[in-house]
């Protein structure tokens, strides 16, 4: 899965890469908890943006799949 976030600073991109490379929600939570206070708040916001972007992708795929299945059923 790929997501796209726009308007990020270089530091935001580095934080997102750290979070993206975690292999579980628990690992993401641990990564955020271990960050210095200066980055922690931003990491929480970025985590939420990444989650929202991923959910948008799922919604788009579900809509496209539903349309495709409806097209097949109408034949």
C-alpha positions in Angstrom: 0.0 0.0 0.0 1.2 3.5 -0.7 -0.1 6.7 0.7 0.7 10.3 -0.2 1.0 13.2 2.2 1.7 16.7 0.9 3.4 19.7 2.5 5.7 17.7 4.8 9.0 19.1 6.0 12.2 17.0 5.7 11.9 16.2 9.5 8.2 15.1 9.0 9.3 12.8 6.2 12.0 11.3 8.5 9.4 10.7 11.2 6.9 9.2 8.8 9.6 6.8 7.5 10.4 5.7 11.0 6.7 5.1 11.7 6.0 3.4 8.4 8.9 0.9 8.9 7.4 -0.3 12.2 5.7 -3.7 11.8 2.9 -3.3 14.3 0.8 -0.7 16.0 2.6 -1.5 19.3 5.9 -0.8 17.6 4.6 2.5 16.3 3.4 3.4 19.8 6.7 2.4 21.3 8.6 4.5 18.6 6.4 7.6 19.4 6.9 7.1 23.2 10.6 6.9 22.8 10.8 10.2 20.8 12.0 13.4 22.4 9.2 15.7 23.4 10.0 18.1 20.6 9.1 15.4 18.0 6.5 13.4 19.9 3.5 15.7 19.3 4.4 16.0 15.6 4.8 12.2 15.4 1.3 11.7 16.8 -0.2 14.1 14.2 1.7 12.4 11.4 0.6 9.0 12.6 -3.0 10.1 12.5 -2.5 11.6 9.0 -1.0 8.4 7.8 -3.8 6.4 9.2 -6.4 8.6 7.6 -4.6 8.4 4.2 -4.5 4.6 4.5 -8.2 4.5 5.3 -9.0 6.7 2.3 -7.2 4.2 0.1 -9.2 1.3 1.6 -12.5 3.3 0.9 -11.4 3.9 -2.7 -10.6 0.3 -3.3 -13.9 -0.8 -1.7 -15.9 1.6 -3.9 -14.0 0.5 -7.0 -14.6 -3.2 -6.2 -18.3 -2.6 -5.5 -18.7 -0.8 -8.8 -16.8 -3.7 -10.6 -19.0 -6.3 -8.9 -22.1 -4.4 -9.8 -21.0 -4.2 -13.4 -20.4 -8.0 -13.5 -23.8 -8.7 -11.8 -25.6 -6.5 -14.3 -24.5 -8.6 -17.3 
